[in-house]
Structure formats: C-alpha cells, structure tokens
Amino acid sequence: MTTSGKFAWTWTIREEVLEEYVQMHLAPWPEIMEEHSKAGIRDYSIFQNGNQFFYVFLCDDVEAAFAYLAESEPCNRWNAITSKMVVGSFDFREAVPIQPMREVFFLK
C-alpha cells in the first residue's frame, strides 16, 4: 500500500484544563511554530472532538524531528505547560513519546 507520509495520533485532554489547552493552540507562540518548521514538520493540523484531539502532520524524518524538538528550549517550555494537560506523556526524550496511529487507507 502506498502511504501518505502523514504522521497521526490522538490524545485525551484533562477536562479541567480543556479550555486553556484550546486557547494555547488557537494562539501558539511564534517560536513554537518556527521550531516545528525547523524540525521538518509541515502541514500540521489538530482537530478536536470534545476532550479528544487528533493530530496529523507531514514529516520526512519523524525521529530526527522529535530529536530536534527534544532539545528545543521553546518547545521544552511549552511542553512543561501542556504535558500536564494530556492523559499520558509526550516527552520527546522517551523511547516512544507519541503512539502513532497506523494508516490503513490513503486516497492520492
């Protein structure tokens, strides 16, 4: 099967911080946007369904992107705030910081 090159996962956000999480992502810090671009992440979208969020982006080398982000000072500041809001972890220094979803269909 041909794949799209997209990387996707979901997270559940804690109900008590849901609005704060949404507000942070409606107005992300400019340096966060820049760091993700430098890491090679592009066409990044986040979708919300209640407190369940769906994340998808394109990236040619996800391992290298995550390694870059793990060393990014702005991203570490952002993650210090948002990591307390998710159920689970997205520490990029962990062996598997995000559980990717398997792509089972792609229409080119």
RAQUIBEL-V820144 format. One record per run of one state. SS is the DSSP state (H for helix, E for strand, C for the rest). FROM is the first residue (numbers start at 1). TO is the last residue. If there is no record, write none. Layout:
ss=<SS;SS>
from=<FROM;FROM>
to=<TO;TO>
//
This chain:
ss=<C;E;C;H;C;H;C;E;C;E;C;H;C;H;C;E;C>
from=<1;6;14;15;27;30;39;41;50;52;60;62;71;73;83;86;87>
to=<5;13;14;26;29;38;40;49;51;59;61;70;72;82;85;86;108>
//
